[in-house]
Amino acid sequence: MAIIAPFVNLSPIALLLLIAIFKPCSSLVCKRGYTNHGIDEKASNKECESGATHCFSVICMEQNFTSTALLTWGCTDEADKNVCEEFFVNASNNALRSTKQRCECQIGDQGKDMANEHVKLPEAEKPGPIPTIPPSALNKSIMCKIGTYHGNGYGTTVASECQGGEHCYAVSCVSGSDKISIFGCHSDTECEPLRKFIAYGQDCQCRFGPKGEKMSNVYYDLPKYVPKIAIDIVFSELPIPTGYSTRANAYLLVAFSSIAIGFLTKFLLRAMVRVHE
């Protein structure tokens, strides 16, 4: 199967999986490009390369999490929907070191121009409700490490007085080959509300510190090359702001990079931490 997709300028947030075959243009015109929930649509109507017989679209996502969906439009000489889906599922799983990718192809009628232009991204699922804080904990606070770390070691954390919390926590979510850890405080040790709220139900593990023990999450999920003594020094010298609470909202983006022929894919996991006074 030859999938013929456009060359486009790649944004720093999302990349496109392209499998390009350089041949003279044909008369078939298709929508060509890509989009996901993290970027504006990067697509245009272009003539296909020679040999293309159908316009196609494919939506790939992690399990059934529509927030991770990547939609690609292009040209192909393959008329079998099942062959298309098997091809993209295998390629995505291999590249992402995953077994949870699912893809859905739509292939237009042979020779029909712009038969793929109607395909849209599925609506992204919304995060779960904000975990509730019981009245008994509203006036309580605890000093915790707050922020995020990515699997590559990049991230920012601070020591902060966290209102409405009695347990410091670290929530670690893994998808594909990437990982992110989110730190904060919560009023109890229930993982499910946090998992639904900050990671849209993705696979996560939670670790909670003992009730009332400040900075109990300071050593949770550190990058392996960061010595604990360095963390002790940093946190001992930080000025401590007061009157802050945290809310973390992490979401996943699946992205693909392009080469002339073949695959290069990358899974991006971005977290945003909002701190409200």
BALOBA-1460 file (C-alpha; in Angstrom, 3 decimals):
// residues 277
<rec num="1" residu="m" x="0.000" y="0.000" z="0.000"/>
<rec num="2" residu="a" x="1.309" y="3.415" z="-0.881"/>
<rec num="3" residu="i" x="0.063" y="6.277" z="1.232"/>
<rec num="4" residu="i" x="0.870" y="9.582" z="-0.411"/>
<rec num="5" residu="a" x="0.696" y="12.540" z="1.928"/>
<rec num="6" residu="p" x="1.714" y="16.201" z="1.659"/>
<rec num="7" residu="f" x="4.935" y="17.850" z="2.747"/>
<rec num="8" residu="v" x="4.063" y="20.656" z="5.147"/>
<rec num="9" residu="n" x="5.836" y="22.978" z="7.529"/>
<rec num="10" residu="l" x="5.816" y="21.209" z="10.872"/>
<rec num="11" residu="s" x="4.841" y="23.074" z="14.022"/>
<rec num="12" residu="p" x="6.871" y="22.576" z="17.218"/>
<rec num="13" residu="i" x="3.797" y="21.139" z="18.968"/>
<rec num="14" residu="a" x="2.626" y="18.491" z="16.532"/>
<rec num="15" residu="l" x="4.296" y="16.602" z="13.688"/>
<rec num="16" residu="l" x="2.788" y="14.643" z="10.805"/>
<rec num="17" residu="l" x="3.460" y="11.073" z="9.747"/>
<rec num="18" residu="l" x="4.186" y="11.211" z="6.023"/>
<rec num="19" residu="i" x="4.901" y="8.406" z="3.656"/>
<rec num="20" residu="a" x="5.821" y="10.164" z="0.438"/>
<rec num="21" residu="i" x="6.440" y="8.713" z="-2.975"/>
<rec num="22" residu="f" x="7.975" y="11.053" z="-5.539"/>
<rec num="23" residu="k" x="6.219" y="10.578" z="-8.881"/>
<rec num="24" residu="p" x="4.664" y="12.889" z="-11.487"/>
<rec num="25" residu="c" x="1.336" y="14.385" z="-10.447"/>
<rec num="26" residu="s" x="-1.956" y="12.747" z="-11.349"/>
<rec num="27" residu="s" x="-5.264" y="14.487" z="-11.961"/>
<rec num="28" residu="l" x="-6.770" y="13.360" z="-8.632"/>
<rec num="29" residu="v" x="-7.180" y="16.189" z="-6.113"/>
<rec num="30" residu="c" x="-7.509" y="15.439" z="-2.386"/>
<rec num="31" residu="k" x="-7.427" y="17.260" z="0.901"/>
<rec num="32" residu="r" x="-3.887" y="16.747" z="2.217"/>
<rec num="33" residu="g" x="-2.519" y="17.570" z="5.640"/>
<rec num="34" residu="y" x="-3.162" y="16.875" z="9.303"/>
<rec num="35" residu="t" x="-4.627" y="18.206" z="12.524"/>
<rec num="36" residu="n" x="-5.145" y="17.282" z="16.160"/>
<rec num="37" residu="h" x="-6.713" y="18.924" z="19.190"/>
<rec num="38" residu="g" x="-3.517" y="20.781" z="20.057"/>
<rec num="39" residu="i" x="-2.945" y="22.684" z="16.809"/>
<rec num="40" residu="d" x="-4.730" y="24.542" z="14.041"/>
<rec num="41" residu="e" x="-5.488" y="22.535" z="10.927"/>
<rec num="42" residu="k" x="-2.524" y="22.242" z="8.559"/>
<rec num="43" residu="a" x="-4.104" y="21.131" z="5.295"/>
<rec num="44" residu="s" x="-4.869" y="22.218" z="1.742"/>
<rec num="45" residu="n" x="-6.404" y="20.848" z="-1.443"/>
<rec num="46" residu="k" x="-3.655" y="19.505" z="-3.699"/>
<rec num="47" residu="e" x="-3.177" y="17.289" z="-6.715"/>
<rec num="48" residu="c" x="-1.935" y="13.794" z="-5.902"/>
<rec num="49" residu="e" x="1.173" y="12.085" z="-7.200"/>
<rec num="50" residu="s" x="0.930" y="9.645" z="-10.084"/>
<rec num="51" residu="g" x="-0.534" y="6.298" z="-9.106"/>
<rec num="52" residu="a" x="-2.938" y="7.629" z="-6.491"/>
<rec num="53" residu="t" x="-6.483" y="6.443" z="-7.085"/>
<rec num="54" residu="h" x="-8.322" y="7.364" z="-3.887"/>
<rec num="55" residu="c" x="-8.528" y="10.179" z="-1.365"/>
<rec num="56" residu="f" x="-8.265" y="8.851" z="2.179"/>
<rec num="57" residu="s" x="-8.344" y="9.943" z="5.800"/>
<rec num="58" residu="v" x="-7.135" y="8.161" z="8.919"/>
<rec num="59" residu="i" x="-7.727" y="8.956" z="12.579"/>
<rec num="60" residu="c" x="-5.382" y="7.285" z="15.071"/>
<rec num="61" residu="m" x="-5.656" y="7.584" z="18.832"/>
<rec num="62" residu="e" x="-4.483" y="5.943" z="22.052"/>
<rec num="63" residu="q" x="-7.179" y="3.439" z="23.074"/>
<rec num="64" residu="n" x="-10.452" y="5.399" z="22.862"/>
<rec num="65" residu="f" x="-9.082" y="8.701" z="24.173"/>
<rec num="66" residu="t" x="-10.223" y="11.174" z="21.538"/>
<rec num="67" residu="s" x="-8.042" y="13.932" z="23.016"/>
<rec num="68" residu="t" x="-5.044" y="12.029" z="21.563"/>
<rec num="69" residu="a" x="-6.530" y="11.760" z="18.064"/>
<rec num="70" residu="l" x="-4.439" y="12.688" z="15.037"/>
<rec num="71" residu="l" x="-6.314" y="13.119" z="11.746"/>
<rec num="72" residu="t" x="-4.406" y="12.840" z="8.473"/>
<rec num="73" residu="w" x="-5.788" y="13.461" z="4.978"/>
<rec num="74" residu="g" x="-3.989" y="12.280" z="1.857"/>
<rec num="75" residu="c" x="-3.873" y="10.175" z="-1.312"/>
<rec num="76" residu="t" x="-3.473" y="6.430" z="-1.733"/>
<rec num="77" residu="d" x="-3.592" y="3.624" z="-4.262"/>
<rec num="78" residu="e" x="-5.108" y="1.267" z="-1.647"/>
<rec num="79" residu="a" x="-8.858" y="0.659" z="-1.794"/>
<rec num="80" residu="d" x="-9.126" y="-1.763" z="1.143"/>
<rec num="81" residu="k" x="-10.072" y="-0.040" z="4.411"/>
<rec num="82" residu="n" x="-8.860" y="-2.985" z="6.502"/>
<rec num="83" residu="v" x="-5.414" y="-2.936" z="4.896"/>
<rec num="84" residu="c" x="-5.156" y="0.791" z="5.597"/>
<rec num="85" residu="e" x="-6.113" y="0.395" z="9.254"/>
<rec num="86" residu="e" x="-3.810" y="-2.558" z="9.860"/>
<rec num="87" residu="f" x="-0.946" y="-0.627" z="8.298"/>
<rec num="88" residu="f" x="-1.390" y="2.465" z="10.489"/>
<rec num="89" residu="v" x="-2.099" y="0.527" z="13.704"/>
<rec num="90" residu="n" x="1.080" y="-1.507" z="13.318"/>
<rec num="91" residu="a" x="3.153" y="1.531" z="12.404"/>
<rec num="92" residu="s" x="1.795" y="3.582" z="15.317"/>
<rec num="93" residu="n" x="2.218" y="0.829" z="17.896"/>
<rec num="94" residu="n" x="5.752" y="0.054" z="16.757"/>
<rec num="95" residu="a" x="6.795" y="3.681" z="16.803"/>
<rec num="96" residu="l" x="5.164" y="4.463" z="20.145"/>
<rec num="97" residu="r" x="6.163" y="1.182" z="21.814"/>
<rec num="98" residu="s" x="2.498" y="0.705" z="22.531"/>
<rec num="99" residu="t" x="-0.193" y="-1.892" z="22.011"/>
<rec num="100" residu="k" x="-3.098" y="0.498" z="22.487"/>
<rec num="101" residu="q" x="-3.217" y="2.460" z="19.239"/>
<rec num="102" residu="r" x="-6.378" y="2.187" z="17.179"/>
<rec num="103" residu="c" x="-6.883" y="3.722" z="13.743"/>
<rec num="104" residu="e" x="-9.912" y="4.228" z="11.518"/>
<rec num="105" residu="c" x="-9.511" y="4.799" z="7.785"/>
<rec num="106" residu="q" x="-12.029" y="6.184" z="5.334"/>
<rec num="107" residu="i" x="-11.274" y="5.710" z="1.640"/>
<rec num="108" residu="g" x="-13.123" y="7.635" z="-1.050"/>
<rec num="109" residu="d" x="-14.446" y="6.284" z="-4.323"/>
<rec num="110" residu="q" x="-11.876" y="5.655" z="-7.023"/>
<rec num="111" residu="g" x="-11.066" y="8.801" z="-8.962"/>
<rec num="112" residu="k" x="-13.371" y="11.023" z="-6.885"/>
<rec num="113" residu="d" x="-11.792" y="14.379" z="-6.076"/>
<rec num="114" residu="m" x="-11.918" y="15.703" z="-2.491"/>
<rec num="115" residu="a" x="-13.688" y="12.583" z="-1.216"/>
<rec num="116" residu="n" x="-11.930" y="12.991" z="2.152"/>
<rec num="117" residu="e" x="-12.651" y="16.654" z="2.878"/>
<rec num="118" residu="h" x="-15.693" y="15.961" z="5.086"/>
<rec num="119" residu="v" x="-13.765" y="13.992" z="7.744"/>
<rec num="120" residu="k" x="-13.365" y="15.851" z="11.052"/>
<rec num="121" residu="l" x="-11.660" y="15.156" z="14.365"/>
<rec num="122" residu="p" x="-13.844" y="13.481" z="16.984"/>
<rec num="123" residu="e" x="-14.748" y="15.748" z="19.867"/>
<rec num="124" residu="a" x="-12.137" y="15.555" z="22.615"/>
<rec num="125" residu="e" x="-13.243" y="14.080" z="25.905"/>
<rec num="126" residu="k" x="-13.354" y="16.498" z="28.790"/>
<rec num="127" residu="p" x="-11.545" y="16.039" z="32.092"/>
<rec num="128" residu="g" x="-13.471" y="14.703" z="35.037"/>
<rec num="129" residu="p" x="-14.875" y="16.985" z="37.703"/>
<rec num="130" residu="i" x="-12.586" y="18.881" z="40.015"/>
<rec num="131" residu="p" x="-12.002" y="16.670" z="43.058"/>
<rec num="132" residu="t" x="-14.101" y="17.963" z="45.919"/>
<rec num="133" residu="i" x="-12.614" y="19.250" z="49.143"/>
<rec num="134" residu="p" x="-14.604" y="18.296" z="52.239"/>
<rec num="135" residu="p" x="-15.564" y="21.185" z="54.537"/>
<rec num="136" residu="s" x="-13.317" y="19.767" z="57.258"/>
<rec num="137" residu="a" x="-10.266" y="20.334" z="55.038"/>
<rec num="138" residu="l" x="-11.111" y="23.775" z="53.639"/>
<rec num="139" residu="n" x="-9.200" y="25.658" z="56.313"/>
<rec num="140" residu="k" x="-6.257" y="23.266" z="56.371"/>
<rec num="141" residu="s" x="-3.049" y="23.587" z="54.416"/>
<rec num="142" residu="i" x="0.127" y="21.638" z="53.884"/>
<rec num="143" residu="m" x="3.467" y="22.468" z="52.292"/>
<rec num="144" residu="c" x="4.123" y="20.243" z="49.254"/>
<rec num="145" residu="k" x="6.175" y="20.023" z="46.118"/>
<rec num="146" residu="i" x="3.976" y="21.367" z="43.311"/>
<rec num="147" residu="g" x="4.570" y="21.211" z="39.558"/>
<rec num="148" residu="t" x="5.443" y="18.751" z="36.794"/>
<rec num="149" residu="y" x="8.307" y="16.613" z="35.500"/>
<rec num="150" residu="h" x="8.441" y="14.987" z="32.069"/>
<rec num="151" residu="g" x="10.133" y="11.658" z="31.451"/>
<rec num="152" residu="n" x="13.093" y="13.423" z="29.851"/>
<rec num="153" residu="g" x="13.748" y="15.300" z="33.097"/>
<rec num="154" residu="y" x="12.363" y="18.645" z="32.004"/>
<rec num="155" residu="g" x="9.921" y="20.336" z="34.323"/>
<rec num="156" residu="t" x="9.432" y="22.820" z="37.113"/>
<rec num="157" residu="t" x="8.463" y="22.302" z="40.726"/>
<rec num="158" residu="v" x="8.236" y="24.656" z="43.679"/>
<rec num="159" residu="a" x="7.599" y="24.325" z="47.383"/>
<rec num="160" residu="s" x="4.276" y="25.917" z="48.224"/>
<rec num="161" residu="e" x="1.697" y="26.042" z="50.988"/>
<rec num="162" residu="c" x="-1.252" y="24.157" z="49.529"/>
<rec num="163" residu="q" x="-4.716" y="25.122" z="50.784"/>
<rec num="164" residu="g" x="-7.390" y="22.474" z="51.253"/>
<rec num="165" residu="g" x="-4.980" y="19.560" z="51.244"/>
<rec num="166" residu="e" x="-3.819" y="17.120" z="53.885"/>
<rec num="167" residu="h" x="-1.732" y="14.760" z="51.725"/>
<rec num="168" residu="c" x="1.075" y="15.615" z="49.312"/>
<rec num="169" residu="y" x="0.891" y="13.509" z="46.146"/>
<rec num="170" residu="a" x="2.636" y="12.556" z="42.915"/>
<rec num="171" residu="v" x="0.575" y="11.300" z="39.973"/>
<rec num="172" residu="s" x="2.618" y="9.556" z="37.260"/>
<rec num="173" residu="c" x="1.030" y="8.876" z="33.876"/>
<rec num="174" residu="v" x="2.610" y="6.796" z="31.119"/>
<rec num="175" residu="s" x="1.554" y="6.501" z="27.503"/>
<rec num="176" residu="g" x="3.703" y="5.140" z="24.730"/>
<rec num="177" residu="s" x="7.309" y="5.927" z="25.578"/>
<rec num="178" residu="d" x="6.624" y="9.147" z="27.484"/>
<rec num="179" residu="k" x="5.882" y="9.818" z="31.133"/>
<rec num="180" residu="i" x="4.833" y="12.810" z="33.150"/>
<rec num="181" residu="s" x="4.653" y="13.267" z="36.909"/>
<rec num="182" residu="i" x="2.387" y="15.857" z="38.498"/>
<rec num="183" residu="f" x="2.830" y="16.995" z="42.085"/>
<rec num="184" residu="g" x="0.379" y="18.687" z="44.422"/>
<rec num="185" residu="c" x="-1.842" y="18.126" z="47.433"/>
<rec num="186" residu="h" x="-5.244" y="16.580" z="48.005"/>
<rec num="187" residu="s" x="-7.644" y="16.158" z="50.888"/>
<rec num="188" residu="d" x="-7.625" y="12.335" z="50.767"/>
<rec num="189" residu="t" x="-5.783" y="9.420" z="49.160"/>
<rec num="190" residu="e" x="-8.272" y="8.513" z="46.419"/>
<rec num="191" residu="c" x="-6.435" y="8.194" z="43.095"/>
<rec num="192" residu="e" x="-9.391" y="7.820" z="40.722"/>
<rec num="193" residu="p" x="-10.730" y="11.425" z="40.959"/>
<rec num="194" residu="l" x="-7.240" y="12.794" z="40.346"/>
<rec num="195" residu="r" x="-6.615" y="10.404" z="37.463"/>
<rec num="196" residu="k" x="-9.843" y="11.397" z="35.746"/>
<rec num="197" residu="f" x="-9.305" y="15.101" z="36.346"/>
<rec num="198" residu="i" x="-5.663" y="15.626" z="35.470"/>
<rec num="199" residu="a" x="-5.135" y="12.869" z="32.881"/>
<rec num="200" residu="y" x="-8.522" y="12.321" z="31.231"/>
<rec num="201" residu="g" x="-8.593" y="8.759" z="32.516"/>
<rec num="202" residu="q" x="-5.214" y="7.721" z="31.114"/>
<rec num="203" residu="d" x="-3.132" y="5.040" z="32.817"/>
<rec num="204" residu="c" x="-1.690" y="6.605" z="35.969"/>
<rec num="205" residu="q" x="-0.320" y="5.697" z="39.366"/>
<rec num="206" residu="c" x="-0.742" y="7.831" z="42.465"/>
<rec num="207" residu="r" x="1.492" y="8.111" z="45.514"/>
<rec num="208" residu="f" x="0.277" y="9.946" z="48.596"/>
<rec num="209" residu="g" x="2.314" y="11.080" z="51.552"/>
<rec num="210" residu="p" x="1.164" y="10.568" z="55.150"/>
<rec num="211" residu="k" x="-1.579" y="12.872" z="56.364"/>
<rec num="212" residu="g" x="-0.174" y="16.198" z="57.514"/>
<rec num="213" residu="e" x="3.449" y="15.406" z="56.582"/>
<rec num="214" residu="k" x="4.822" y="18.393" z="54.704"/>
<rec num="215" residu="m" x="6.960" y="17.900" z="51.579"/>
<rec num="216" residu="s" x="6.369" y="14.144" z="51.752"/>
<rec num="217" residu="n" x="6.273" y="14.003" z="47.938"/>
<rec num="218" residu="v" x="9.612" y="15.752" z="47.408"/>
<rec num="219" residu="y" x="11.451" y="12.537" z="46.451"/>
<rec num="220" residu="y" x="8.643" y="10.917" z="44.450"/>
<rec num="221" residu="d" x="9.410" y="10.200" z="40.786"/>
<rec num="222" residu="l" x="12.623" y="12.166" z="40.491"/>
<rec num="223" residu="p" x="14.677" y="11.770" z="37.303"/>
<rec num="224" residu="k" x="17.357" y="9.190" z="38.110"/>
<rec num="225" residu="y" x="20.244" y="11.594" z="37.567"/>
<rec num="226" residu="v" x="18.999" y="14.147" z="40.131"/>
<rec num="227" residu="p" x="20.644" y="13.490" z="43.522"/>
<rec num="228" residu="k" x="18.393" y="13.862" z="46.548"/>
<rec num="229" residu="i" x="20.905" y="16.080" z="48.314"/>
<rec num="230" residu="a" x="20.541" y="18.655" z="45.523"/>
<rec num="231" residu="i" x="16.781" y="18.678" z="46.034"/>
<rec num="232" residu="d" x="17.242" y="19.138" z="49.785"/>
<rec num="233" residu="i" x="19.425" y="22.194" z="49.186"/>
<rec num="234" residu="v" x="17.062" y="23.742" z="46.628"/>
<rec num="235" residu="f" x="13.954" y="23.372" z="48.741"/>
<rec num="236" residu="s" x="15.681" y="24.543" z="51.920"/>
<rec num="237" residu="e" x="16.574" y="27.828" z="50.209"/>
<rec num="238" residu="l" x="13.262" y="28.537" z="48.459"/>
<rec num="239" residu="p" x="11.036" y="31.364" z="49.716"/>
<rec num="240" residu="i" x="7.672" y="29.827" z="50.570"/>
<rec num="241" residu="p" x="4.572" y="31.628" z="49.244"/>
<rec num="242" residu="t" x="1.380" y="31.205" z="51.222"/>
<rec num="243" residu="g" x="-2.316" y="31.101" z="50.400"/>
<rec num="244" residu="y" x="-2.011" y="29.029" z="47.222"/>
<rec num="245" residu="s" x="-3.933" y="26.029" z="45.984"/>
<rec num="246" residu="t" x="-3.181" y="23.981" z="42.881"/>
<rec num="247" residu="r" x="-5.058" y="22.467" z="40.057"/>
<rec num="248" residu="a" x="-3.304" y="20.367" z="37.438"/>
<rec num="249" residu="n" x="-4.683" y="19.559" z="34.037"/>
<rec num="250" residu="a" x="-2.596" y="17.215" z="31.905"/>
<rec num="251" residu="y" x="-3.496" y="16.184" z="28.427"/>
<rec num="252" residu="l" x="-1.956" y="13.956" z="25.813"/>
<rec num="253" residu="l" x="-1.092" y="14.739" z="22.263"/>
<rec num="254" residu="v" x="-0.082" y="12.112" z="19.802"/>
<rec num="255" residu="a" x="2.179" y="13.477" z="17.062"/>
<rec num="256" residu="f" x="4.054" y="12.146" z="14.104"/>
<rec num="257" residu="s" x="7.168" y="13.401" z="12.325"/>
<rec num="258" residu="s" x="7.955" y="13.034" z="8.632"/>
<rec num="259" residu="i" x="10.758" y="11.760" z="6.465"/>
<rec num="260" residu="a" x="10.732" y="11.344" z="2.696"/>
<rec num="261" residu="i" x="10.088" y="7.598" z="2.860"/>
<rec num="262" residu="g" x="9.450" y="5.740" z="6.097"/>
<rec num="263" residu="f" x="8.473" y="6.614" z="9.648"/>
<rec num="264" residu="l" x="9.656" y="8.767" z="12.496"/>
<rec num="265" residu="t" x="7.103" y="9.291" z="15.240"/>
<rec num="266" residu="k" x="7.092" y="10.951" z="18.574"/>
<rec num="267" residu="f" x="4.529" y="10.930" z="21.368"/>
<rec num="268" residu="l" x="4.147" y="14.258" z="23.190"/>
<rec num="269" residu="l" x="2.665" y="14.531" z="26.650"/>
<rec num="270" residu="r" x="2.107" y="18.084" z="27.850"/>
<rec num="271" residu="a" x="0.984" y="19.151" z="31.298"/>
<rec num="272" residu="m" x="-0.285" y="22.489" z="32.383"/>
<rec num="273" residu="v" x="-0.367" y="23.424" z="36.030"/>
<rec num="274" residu="r" x="-2.527" y="26.323" z="37.055"/>
<rec num="275" residu="v" x="-1.969" y="27.957" z="40.403"/>
<rec num="276" residu="h" x="-4.793" y="30.061" z="41.746"/>
<rec num="277" residu="e" x="-4.679" y="32.411" z="44.666"/>
